[in-house]
Amino acid sequence: MAELPADASALMSAALEGILYGFSVLMFIGTMWALTYKRRMRDVNRPITMVAVLLLLVSTVHMVIGIVRVENGLVKYRDTWRGGPAAFFADVTEETYVIKHGLFIFQTVLVDGVMIYRCYVLWQSVQVVIIPILLWCSIVATGIRAVYGNSQVTANPEDVFAADVKEWIMAFIVSSLTTNLLCSGLLVYRVWKLERRVSKVRASKSTVMAIVRVLVDAVVLYSVMLFAFLFCFITENSGESILSDIVVPIISITFYMVLIRITISCRHYIPTVGTRTTEGMELGNVQQYPVKPSEIHLSQFTPDDSTSAYKVMTLGRKADHR
């Protein structure tokens, strides 16, 4: 099967990225609504809001650079670039190519860092996140080296699968994939474990399994994309140029998806709980319900007929889980 020419790949990736970018903008609007609806400004989760805004800015700049790149290759340098548009889009040293991949690296580092932070807050243990932190350092190092290597290629710059650059890019993908799978596994296991401890004394419907499903959905979506990306490099398939563009809005979409669904779940089942609790759920923060080595504090939710809501009643007992 013949591979897609570089100029055709550029057009296809620009079209697909535009569609996904539009969807990510809608998801961003939903995220801002979920984070700010019926909340005072001081109660808004500022760190997560900043991350969401930063992801939108990265996606927007990446989209704009992609449009400029298409215009340069098909119009501005169509007749002056040696080899024509196909050679332009295949050149890994071209300025817009390097900038776009630099943005992808930055976005991956940012989101993986947030994932590790959530894992740390939920477990409250540095030992648990030592391996993810080392993997994150690997993501940073291999990502920077891959982008730098692309910008410095002198021999055969039209070949993104050149031996040196290919190895660094594959190491970057593997590091990111491993980090996401490991952190997601730790998060899901911790949430499931806490759910088992309190399920026997809780009277209301739990949001915990909904959170688990959200995390699983997000990691599956992102992991499938990374697996496809890795497969393209292993087989030296030109589809990597398309995936490298559409993965940027997909990362934003998965991040927004988790925030929206967790926030809505918390408000649907626990509408009278203070906003700080919802913020804790958004960050994976369980400090509102401390878990100590020898005890956990439980809350019981009982229906209130006058408000059709659930109110929190603190139980004057502790559950020993040893």
N, C-alpha and C positions, 0 to 999 in steps of 0.2 A: 504494500500500500504506500503510495507516494505521500511524502510529508507536505504539509501546508506551507506555501511560501511565506517568508517573513513579513512581507507587506500585507498579505491576506490575513495572517495571524494578528497583525497589529490592528487592522480594522475590526476583526471579530472580537478581540479582547477589549477594544474601546467601547464597542456596542454593549457587550455583556457587563462590563464594569459600570457603564452609564445606568443600565437597568438596576443593578445591585446597589449602586450608589443612591439612586432615588429611593429605593426601599430602605436603605440604612438611614436616610434623612427622616423618613417617616418614623422609623424605630427610635431615632434620637428624640423627635418631638414627643413620642409616647413616653420615653424615659424621663424627659424633663417634667412631663405632667405627673408621672408616677412619683417622682422625687419631691415635687413641690406642691402637689394638690392638697389644699386645706392645711398647709403648714406655714408657720411663721418662718421668716428668713433665717432666724438663729437656729431653727430646728432642721434646716436642710442639710443633708450630708454633703458637706463641701468637698472633701477629697474625691468621693465618687463622682460628684458633679463635674469637677475639674477633669477627671480622667475621661468622662463621657464627652465633654467639650473638646478635649485634646484629640480624641479619636476622630471626632467629626472634622476637625481642622486638618488632620493628617489625611483623611480620606478625600477631603475637598482639594487639598493641594495636589495629591496624587492624581486625582481626576483631571485637574487643570493641566498638570504637566503632561498627562497622557494625550490630551487634546492638542497641546502645543507640539508634542512629538509627532502625532499623525499629520498635522499641518506642515511641519518641517519636512517630513519624509515624502509626502505626496504632492506638495506644492512648492515650498521654498527651495528645497534642494533636489527636486525631482530630476532636473537636467544637469546639475552640477556635481552631484555626489557620484564618486566613482563606483560604478556598478548599479546605479539607479536606486529606486526606493527599496528594493529587496535587500541590497547591501547596507543601506542606511539603517533599516530596522534590525538587521542582524549584528550590527557593530556594537559590541559590549562596552566600548570605550566612549561612545557618544554621550554627551553631557546629560541629556534628558533620561537616558537609560540608567545612568549611575544615580541620578537624583531619585528616580522612582524606586529603585531597589534600596537606596538608603532609607527612604520613608518606610518601606516595608520592614526593614530591619528594626527601625526605631519603634514602629507600632508593635511588632512581635515582642520586643524587649519590654515595652510598657505593659502589655496585657499579661505576659507571663509573670512579670513582677507583681502585678495585682493578684494573680492566682496564688502565688507563693505567700503573699501577705495574708490572704484569706485563710490559707491553710494554717499559718502560724497563729492567727487570732483564734481560730476554732480549736486548735489543739493546745494553745498556750505552752508550747514547748519548742525550744530552739533545736533540740536534737532531732525532732521530726522533720524539720525543714533544712537540715544541713545538706542532704543530697540534692534537693531541689535548688538550693542556692548555688551549689557547685555547678549544676546543670545550667542555671541562669547565667553564671559567669562564662560558661562555655558558649552559650548563645551569643552573648555580647562579643566575645573574642572572635568566634568563627564568623559572625555576621560582619563585623568590621573588616576582618581579613578578606572576606569574599568580595565586599564592595571595593575595597582598595585594590585587590587583585584584578578585578574587572577594569578598573580605571587605568591600570598600568600595563595592560596587555599590549605587546608590540608585535608578536608573531601571531598571525592568523586571528585578528580581533573579531572576525565574524563567527568564530566558533565559541559558543558559550560553554561547550563541553570540553574545553581545553583541560588537560590533566590537572594542573595545579588549582585552577579556579573551581572546577567540578568537585574536587575533594572537599574544599572548604564549604561550598554551598550544601553538599550532602551532609557534612558534619553539623552544619547549622540546623538543617531540617530535622535530623535525628535528635539533636539536643532539645529542640522546641517540642517535638512530638513526645519524647520521653518525659519532659517536664510536665506537659499537660496531662498525660495519662497518669503519672505518678501523683500529682497534686489532686487531680479529680478523684482518683481512687481513695486517697487519704480523706478528702472531704466527704465523699459518699459514705465511707466506712464510719467516720466519726459521727455524722448525722444519724446514720442508721443505729449505731450503738447507743447514742443518747435517746433515740426514740424508743428503743427496747426497754430502757431503764424506767421511763416515765409512762409507758403505755398502759400499765395495769392500774394506775391511780388517776389517770386523766379521764374526765367525763365528757370532754368535747371532742369534736373532730379535729384531727391533727393536720397541720400544714407541712409536716416534716417530709412525708413521702412525696408530696408535690415538689418540694425543693430538690429531693433526690432526682426526680424525673427531669427537672429543669437542667440540673448539672449533667446528667447523662446525655440528654439531647444535645446540649451545647458541645460537650467533648466529642460526641460522635460526629457531629457536623464538621467541626474543626479538624478532627483526626483524619476523617476521610479525605479532606482537602490536602492535608499534609502527606498522606500516603500516596495520593495521586501525583503530587508534586515530586515526591521522592522517586516514584516509579518512572516518571518522565526523565529524570536525570540518570537513573540506572540504565534505562533503555535508550538514552540519548534521543528522546522524542521531542519534536518541536512544540508540542503542546505545553511545555513548561512556560513559554512566553505568555500564553493565555492565562494559565493558572497563577503566574506571578502577579498579574494585574487584578484578577478577580478575587484573590485571597484577601486583599486589603479591605474592601467593603464587607466581605464575609466575616472577618475578624470583628469588625464593629458590630455587625448584626448579631453575632453570637453573644457579645458582651451586653448589648442592649436587651436582648431576649431574656437573659438571666435576670437582669435588674427589674425589668417590667413584670415578669411572671412572679418573681419572689415578692415584690412589693404589693402587687394586687392580691396575691394569696394571703399575705399577712393582714391586709386590710379587710379582706372578705371574711376571714374567720375570726379575726381579733380586732374589730373596729374601734373598741374603746380603749385599747392599750395605747400608751403614750407613743409619740413619734420616735422617741429614742429607741424603743424596741424594734420598730421597723427598720431604723437605720442600722441597728445591730445585725439584723437579718441580711441587709443589703451587703454588708461587709463581711458577713460570716462571723459577726461578733456575738459571742455567747456570754459576755461578761455581765449582761443584764440578768442572766441566770447562772451564777457561778457554779463551776464544777470543780470540786476539790478532790484530792486523792481519796478521802474517806466519806464524802457525802455529796449529795446534790440537792438543790432547793427546787421544789416542784410548785407549779401553779395549777389550779383547777379552774376551769371555765364553766360557768353555769348560766343558763338562759335567763334573761330578764324580760318578762312579758311586756313590760311597759315600753321598752325600747327596741325589742326584737334584736337585741345584741348580746354579746357575751361580756361579762364582767370578770375581772380577775380577782380571785379570792386566794390569798396566800394560805397555804396549809401550814399548820404549826407542827410539822413533823419533817423528818429527813429520811431519805431512803439510803440504806447502806448497800452499796453495790459490790462490795468486796467479795 
